[in-house]
Amino acid sequence: MLDFFKLNDLAARLEHAFGGRVCPMSFTPEQTDPFVLCVHHRHSFWSLDPIRPIFRLLLPEGFPAHPHRGFETVTYVLKGALAHRDSTGVKQVYGADCVQWMTAGFGMLHEEMWQTADVQHELYQIWVNLPAHAKLNAPAIQMLGQGDFEALDRIPVHSETGCEVRVLSGDWHGHSSPVRTSSPVNILHATVQPGATFTHELPADFTCIVYVRKGEAVVHGNSASTAVPTFSTAFLARGGEVVEISCAEDAREPADFLMLAGQPLREPVVASGSMVMNSDIQIQQAYSDYQRGLFGIPWDHKLSDDEWKSSLRKIQR
């Protein structure tokens, strides 16, 4: 009905101004290995939003302390900022053009709270599975970007022939990310101008997923081409060596998309809540360890930094 009345653009603008949109992509291990989850967050914290006070009574603006084990979270901020605190004592506030690559490993707690001084927020969070041998490694964080944290470097950005590509991990056309990954993983954010074509060579066995943030991306296959509209996901068949994605010459705007590519681990995957392991028994052990306090003890997100640090010190005694 919205298409009939040509109100899609208006609906999207209103949605973004009042609350926002969360686009979770449903992944299955057989199809998306090593990727477990990808969510596109768009939120608005407009002070005059009449619904916001009601939501604040029910839910905090962010994600209070919660546990993870057995995988990595990749948080890529496009607009706004997040404040991160975790059970290892790390605090980071990071915003646009920053990537946090957090290895949960053996287990940790962290909170992610929106910095609501910024009205508009947008980010991706991706869950990348860890190989079985690395699932109980020590927690660690790698950062790309600028802020009040130690970073490896800025996100590498390369432009050529109507394409601008940010290399979050892996490489593209000779430009590499400094992020160290536990298995071969290539995450790219590309913007393709009308009439231009993005190309990327991948090993034939790699998983490849494309999510369109803005515009329309045309994915070219061996026998046909498929137009992928905004807020849609394409799962590319394995076996192709060169990925080609274009933006039509008569398009009203560039195609802006996220590409997730990686070598499948080909290991059993059991995901439950915030844990990703290889068996039900391991999942049960993860939650048992969490309940015993081996990941740390959850803290109230309203604590000041000094109070939060004090709570961690009490646990460590």
N, C-alpha and C positions, 0 to 999 in steps of 0.2 A: 504493500500500500504506500509506504514512504517513497519507493521508487517511482510509482505512478505519478505522485504529486511533486516529484523532484525535490524532496525534503531531506535527503540523506545527509547533505553537508550541514544543514541547519541542525539536524538531530545530533550529529557528531559534536558540533560546537556547544550545544546546550548540555550535552552529556559531560563534556570535558569541563565546563564551567561549574556544573552543579554535581560534585562528587567524583566524577571520572569514570573510568572503565578498567576492569581487570580481565585480561584475556589469557586464561590458562590453556596450554596446548596439551591435549591428551596423548601421552606417549605409551607405547607398549614395548617391552624389552626386545622382543624379536625384531621389531621394525626400526627401533631408534637407538639401540645399543651403540655407544656407551652413555647416551643421554637419557636421563630419567624424567626430567621435567623442564619446562620453560614457561615462564609467565611474563606477560607484558603488562606492567602496571602504569596507569595514568590516573593521577589523583589531583583534585583541586581543593585547596584549603582557603577558599575565599571567605573573608571575615563576615560578609553579609549573607552567606548561604543559610537559608532558614532551616535546612535539614541538619546542618552540621552540629549544633548544640545537642540535638536529640541523639545523634550517633555517638557523640563524645560521652554521653551518660552510659552508653551500653558497651562501647569498645574504645580502647586507647588508640591514638593516632600513630599506629606503627605495630611492631611485633615484639612484645615483651619477651623476657628471657625464655628460651626454649632449647631443647637438646638436639644434637645431630651426631650420627656416627656412620662411618663407612663410605662417605662420598665427599664431593667438593661442591660448594656453592660459588657461582660466578655472578656477581652483582654489577651491572653496567648501568651507570646513571647518565641519563640524557638531559634531564631538567631537575632543578631542586637539589636537595641534599638529604643524606641519611646520617644519623649518629649511631655508631656501632660500639657496643661494649660487650666484652666476653669474659668467660670464667678463667682465662689465662692472664687477665689483667690488662688486656689491650683495649684502648679507646681510640676510635678514628671517626672523624667527621669528614665525609667526602661527598663531592657533588658532581656537577656536569663534567663529562669527559673523563671520569674516573672509573676504574674497574677494580673491584676487590675479588681476589681469587682465594677463597677460604677452604683449606683442607681440614675437614672435621676429624678425619682419621679415627683414632681410638674413641674420641668423644669429647664434646665441649658444649657449653651453653653460650648463646649470644642473644643480644637484643638488637633490633633495628628500628629506630624511631624516626619518623619524618621530622625534618626541621621546618616547622610550619611558618617560620618567618617568610619562607618562599611560598608563593601561592600555588604555582604549578609544579607538579612533580611527575617525572616519567622515568621508568627504568625497566630493564630486563633482569630477571633472576633465572639462572639456568642451574640445574643440578646435573653434575657429571659423575658417573659412577667411578669408583676406584677399583683397580684390580684386587683380587682376593689377597694377594701378598702385601698390599699396601693399606688395607682397610683399618688396621690397628696401629698405623704409624702415628707419631706425635702430631697434634694439631699445629697448623702453620697458616700464615697469611702472606700473600704477595699482593702488592698494589701497583697499579699504573695510574698516572695522573699527578696532579698537584694538590697539596693540602697540608694539614697539620699531621702528617704521617711520613714514615720513611717509604719511598717508592723506588721501584726498579728503574722507572723511566716514565715518560709520557706514552700515551697510546700511539704507536706508529701509524701515520696517515700517509697514503700514497695516492696520487691522482694521475690518470692517463686516459686519453681519448674519451672524455665524457663520463668517466667513472671516478668516484672518490671512495677509497676503501680504508677503513680503520681495522687494523689487525690486532684483535684482542688476544688471540693465541695462534700459534702456528705461523704460517707465512703466506704471502701473496705476491707473486711476480718479483721475487727477490727481496722483499721487505718482511722482516721477521719480528715477532713479539718476544720480549725477554722473559715472558712467563714460562716457568718450567712445569711441564705436565707429566702426570704419571703414566699416560699412554698418549699416542698421537691424536691430538685434538686441534682442530682448526676452526676458530670462531671469527667471523668477519662481519662487519657492519658496512654495507655498500649503499651508495647513492648513485643511481644511473640516470643520466639526463635523457630527455626524449631523443630517440634516434640512435642512442649509443647501446653498446652491448658489453656486458661484464663476462669475462671468461676466467675459469679457474680449473687447473688440472689437478685431479685427485686420483689416488690409487683406486683400482677397480673394486676393491672390497670395502671401501669406506661407506659408512652411513652418511647421507646428506639430507638436511632438512632446511627449508627456506620459509621464513615467516615474513610477510609483507606488512610493514609499519605504515607506509604512505604510498599512494599511487597504485599502479598496477604493474606487476612484473610478469613478463612473458618468458616462461621456462621452455627451452627448446630441447626436444628429445630426438631420438633417431628417426622416428616416423611422424611425429606430430609436435605441435607447440601448444602449450597450455597457458592461458592467462590466469594469473593468481591475483585476486583483488585485495584491497586493504583489509587487514585483520584476519587474513587467511594463511593457512599453512600448506606447503607442498612437501611431500615425502618423495624424494627422487629414488628411482630404482638403482640398485647397485649394479655395477658392471660397466658403467660409462666412465671414460677417463677424463673427458673435458666437459665441464658444466658451462652452459651458455644461458645467460639471462639478459633480456633486453627490455627497453622501455620504448613503446610505440612512438613513432615520429610525431603523431598528432596528439600525444598525451598532454593533458592539461598541467601535469606536474611530474617531477622525477619519480622513479621507482626507488623507494627506500626500504631495504630489507636486511634481515639478519640471516646469515648462513651458519648452520651448525654442521660440521663435518668431523668425523672421527673414525678410528679403527675399532671395530666391534671387539669387545673383550671375550665374547663367546663363553661366558660363565653364567651359572644360575643367578637370577636376580629375584630377591624378595624384598619388596619395599612396603613398609608399614609406618604410617604417620611420618615422622621425621627421621627415620632410620632406613638405611639401604644396605642389606647384607646378602649373603649367598644361600641362607637356609632359614627356615622358621625357628630352629633352635638358636641360631645366632641372633635373630631378632628378639627372641625372648630374653636372651642373655643381655642384649643391649639395654632393654628396658629395665631389667633387674639391676644392672650396673648403675643406670641413671637414678633409680629409686633408692639405691644404697648411697648415693652422693658421690660416686666416682667421677662424674662429669663436673661436679660442683653443685652448689645449692642455688636454686633460682632466687633472684632478688627483685624487689619492686622497681618498676621502671621509673617511678617518681623519685627515687633516691638521687641525691646530689652525687657528683663524682667522688667527693671525699667519703660519703656514706657508703657508696658502692665499693670503693677500695677497702674500706674498713670491714665490710661484710666478707670480702674475699680473704682478708688477713685472718679473720676469726675462723674461717673454714680450714685454712692451711695450718693452723696451730695444732 
